[in-house]
């Protein structure tokens, strides 16, 4: 059982190592393999929390390790990924990618001290942003979206996504307390939209799934006003 306590941290380290491999592949110019490393890191990031809950183990070290691993996989990696994407349009454009690194660090730091994020996220989660960024090369291969393959569009995507990381806009959590439609209609709407996008375009359109997540979160805010409700209950 003593070894079992360390299992979540070992899985978190797998997330970290996946992120490191992803960065190596970025600098080797293999963005496809780097994207697969992001998906692997996201899987390990989900798994470590699941295993910790199943084993009923947690520790301050585990929490800090998780943030450090996330900073590599979902902060540094997507920043350099965008750096590499923009590098083809001239070195002056490429440094915009570092905006992702800085605001991802701020997002993760805020998450660690923000007590409001138990039922939803304040700001775009870093894994979602990373999937949005690293799936772009696949999206650009679809003729319908090839118009985005220019430095202006990629820079705008970078800046907007990065600002969403540290925004005060609540984003949906996929946690559900029951399966009733009226209690989870926005989560179900997101699932329906995501499945429709994937059926139409396949995994090449994962960026569109994240964009739909952002748009549905905005609609959810306009209708449910979750942040106003929470503030009224005593949140600062």
Secondary structure per residue as TSV (DSSP state, phi and psi in degrees):
chain	resnum	aa	ss	phi	psi
A	1	X	-	360.0	-29.9
A	2	X	T	-64.0	-37.5
A	3	X	T	-67.8	-34.5
A	4	X	G	-62.1	-30.6
A	5	X	G	-62.8	-26.4
A	6	X	G	-92.4	-5.3
A	7	X	H	-61.5	-45.6
A	8	X	H	-58.9	-39.8
A	9	X	H	-66.3	-35.4
A	10	X	H	-64.3	-39.9
A	11	X	H	-67.4	-38.7
A	12	X	H	-60.0	-39.2
A	13	X	H	-65.4	-29.8
A	14	X	H	-64.8	-38.5
A	15	X	H	-59.2	-47.2
A	16	X	H	-59.9	-46.1
A	17	X	H	-65.9	-38.7
A	18	X	H	-59.8	-41.6
A	19	X	H	-62.7	-40.4
A	20	X	H	-64.1	-43.9
A	21	X	H	-61.4	-39.9
A	22	X	H	-60.3	-41.6
A	23	X	H	-64.3	-40.6
A	24	X	H	-59.7	-45.1
A	25	X	H	-65.9	-34.2
A	26	X	H	-59.7	-47.5
A	27	X	H	-73.3	-18.9
A	28	X	T	-83.7	-6.1
A	29	X	T	85.3	8.4
A	30	X	-	-98.9	80.6
A	31	X	H	-71.0	-25.5
A	32	X	H	-66.7	-47.1
A	33	X	H	-64.5	-35.8
A	34	X	H	-61.5	-39.1
A	35	X	H	-64.1	-40.7
A	36	X	H	-64.3	-33.4
A	37	X	H	-67.9	-34.8
A	38	X	H	-63.1	-45.3
A	39	X	H	-62.3	-39.8
A	40	X	H	-63.6	-43.8
A	41	X	H	-62.4	-39.8
A	42	X	H	-64.7	-37.8
A	43	X	H	-63.5	-47.5
A	44	X	H	-65.3	-34.6
A	45	X	H	-64.3	-38.4
A	46	X	H	-70.7	-41.5
A	47	X	H	-68.2	-38.1
A	48	X	H	-62.9	-40.3
A	49	X	H	-67.3	-39.9
A	50	X	H	-62.7	-45.4
A	51	X	H	-65.7	-40.3
A	52	X	H	-61.4	-39.3
A	53	X	H	-70.1	-40.0
A	54	X	H	-65.1	-39.4
A	55	X	H	-85.7	-8.6
A	56	X	T	56.2	47.6
A	57	X	-	-125.3	142.1
A	58	X	-	-158.4	157.6
A	59	X	-	-159.7	154.6
A	60	X	H	-59.0	-34.7
A	61	X	H	-64.2	-41.1
A	62	X	H	-60.6	-41.2
A	63	X	H	-63.9	-45.0
A	64	X	H	-67.6	-39.9
A	65	X	H	-62.8	-39.1
A	66	X	H	-61.7	-42.6
A	67	X	H	-65.7	-40.8
A	68	X	H	-65.7	-41.1
A	69	X	H	-64.9	-42.6
A	70	X	H	-62.8	-34.6
A	71	X	H	-63.6	-36.0
A	72	X	I	-73.3	-53.5
A	73	X	I	-74.0	-38.7
A	74	X	I	-113.3	14.3
A	75	X	I	-130.8	-63.7
A	76	X	I	-70.1	-46.5
A	77	X	H	-59.2	-52.0
A	78	X	H	-64.8	-29.6
A	79	X	H	-63.3	-47.4
A	80	X	H	-74.5	-26.3
A	81	X	H	-61.5	-48.6
A	82	X	H	-67.7	-35.0
A	83	X	H	-54.0	-46.0
A	84	X	H	-69.3	-39.3
A	85	X	H	-61.2	-42.5
A	86	X	H	-81.5	-16.9
A	87	X	H	-59.8	-31.3
A	88	X	T	-67.9	-15.7
A	89	X	T	-100.3	4.8
A	90	X	-	121.5	143.0
A	91	X	H	-62.0	-27.7
A	92	X	H	-66.8	-28.4
A	93	X	H	-76.8	-35.4
A	94	X	H	-60.7	-31.3
A	95	X	G	-69.6	-12.1
A	96	X	G	-62.1	-27.9
A	97	X	G	-60.0	-27.9
A	98	X	H	-69.6	-15.5
A	99	X	H	-59.2	-36.2
A	100	X	H	-63.4	-42.4
A	101	X	H	-60.9	-48.8
A	102	X	H	-63.6	-46.7
A	103	X	H	-78.0	-23.1
A	104	X	H	-67.0	-41.0
A	105	X	H	-61.6	-43.8
A	106	X	H	-65.0	-40.8
A	107	X	H	-60.3	-45.9
A	108	X	H	-67.9	-37.0
A	109	X	H	-65.4	-41.9
A	110	X	H	-64.8	-39.4
A	111	X	H	-60.8	-37.4
A	112	X	H	-68.0	-24.0
A	113	X	H	-113.6	-2.9
A	114	X	-	-92.3	117.7
A	115	X	T	-86.6	0.0
A	116	X	T	-84.9	-8.5
A	117	X	T	-98.7	38.6
A	118	X	T	-86.0	-33.9
A	119	X	S	-107.4	-13.7
A	120	X	S	-159.6	170.3
A	121	X	E	-100.7	140.8
A	122	X	E	-97.4	109.1
A	123	X	S	92.8	161.5
A	124	X	-	-69.4	126.1
A	125	X	-	-61.7	143.6
A	126	X	H	-61.3	-37.4
A	127	X	H	-62.1	-38.7
A	128	X	H	-64.0	-43.1
A	129	X	H	-62.9	-40.4
A	130	X	H	-65.7	-40.9
A	131	X	H	-64.4	-40.7
A	132	X	H	-56.4	-48.6
A	133	X	H	-70.4	-47.6
A	134	X	H	-77.9	-14.1
A	135	X	T	-90.0	-4.1
A	136	X	H	-59.2	-41.8
A	137	X	H	-59.1	-33.2
A	138	X	H	-69.5	-42.3
A	139	X	H	-63.1	-38.6
A	140	X	T	-67.2	-17.2
A	141	X	T	-78.4	-14.9
A	142	X	S	-82.5	124.7
A	143	X	G	-52.4	-37.5
A	144	X	G	-60.2	-29.7
A	145	X	G	-113.6	11.2
A	146	X	G	-65.3	-20.5
A	147	X	G	-64.6	-15.6
A	148	X	G	-79.9	-8.3
A	149	X	-	-80.9	66.2
A	150	X	S	-150.7	157.7
A	151	X	H	-64.3	-29.3
A	152	X	H	-68.3	-49.1
A	153	X	H	-64.4	-44.6
A	154	X	H	-64.9	-36.0
A	155	X	H	-68.6	-40.5
A	156	X	H	-63.6	-44.2
A	157	X	H	-58.7	-43.7
A	158	X	H	-60.5	-48.9
A	159	X	H	-66.4	-46.0
A	160	X	H	-64.5	-46.4
A	161	X	H	-62.6	-40.1
A	162	X	H	-66.1	-41.2
A	163	X	H	-66.4	-33.2
A	164	X	H	-65.3	-29.3
A	165	X	H	-57.1	-41.4
A	166	X	T	-106.6	10.9
A	167	X	S	-72.9	167.6
A	168	X	S	-95.4	15.9
A	169	X	-	-80.3	117.7
A	170	X	E	-64.9	138.4
A	171	X	E	-117.9	145.0
A	172	X	-	-56.6	141.7
A	173	X	-	-101.3	147.5
A	174	X	-	-85.9	3.2
A	175	X	-	-68.2	132.1
A	176	X	-	-127.7	139.0
A	177	X	S	-86.9	-25.2
A	178	X	S	-154.0	-178.8
A	179	X	-	-102.5	10.5
A	180	X	-	-70.1	136.6
A	181	X	H	-60.1	-46.0
A	182	X	H	-63.4	-25.7
A	183	X	H	-90.6	-16.6
A	184	X	H	-136.4	27.4
A	185	X	H	-60.8	-33.9
A	186	X	H	-74.6	-36.0
A	187	X	H	-63.6	-42.0
A	188	X	H	-66.8	-38.3
A	189	X	H	-61.6	-41.3
A	190	X	H	-62.7	-43.0
A	191	X	H	-62.4	-42.2
A	192	X	H	-63.9	-46.0
A	193	X	H	-62.4	-42.7
A	194	X	H	-63.9	-45.6
A	195	X	H	-63.7	-39.2
A	196	X	H	-62.9	-45.4
A	197	X	H	-61.5	-44.8
A	198	X	H	-68.1	-34.8
A	199	X	H	-68.5	-35.1
A	200	X	H	-77.0	-41.8
A	201	X	H	-121.0	-11.7
A	202	X	G	77.8	-168.6
A	203	X	G	-66.5	-12.6
A	204	X	G	-60.3	-22.8
A	205	X	G	-102.8	26.4
A	206	X	H	-60.3	-30.9
A	207	X	H	-60.0	-38.9
A	208	X	H	-67.3	-32.0
A	209	X	H	-62.5	-43.6
A	210	X	H	-66.7	-40.3
A	211	X	H	-62.6	-40.0
A	212	X	H	-65.4	-35.4
A	213	X	H	-60.6	-43.2
A	214	X	H	-65.2	-46.7
A	215	X	H	-64.7	-42.0
A	216	X	H	-67.4	-33.4
A	217	X	H	-65.2	-37.8
A	218	X	H	-64.2	-46.0
A	219	X	H	-61.5	-43.0
A	220	X	H	-57.0	-42.9
A	221	X	H	-63.0	-42.5
A	222	X	H	-65.8	-35.0
A	223	X	H	-89.0	-48.4
A	224	X	H	-89.5	-24.7
A	225	X	-	47.9	56.5
A	226	X	H	-65.0	-35.5
A	227	X	H	-69.0	-40.3
A	228	X	H	-62.3	-42.1
A	229	X	H	-62.0	-45.0
A	230	X	H	-66.4	-41.3
A	231	X	H	-62.8	-36.7
A	232	X	H	-65.9	-22.1
A	233	X	T	-90.1	7.0
A	234	X	T	117.1	0.7
A	235	X	-	-74.5	147.0
A	236	X	-	-96.7	360.0
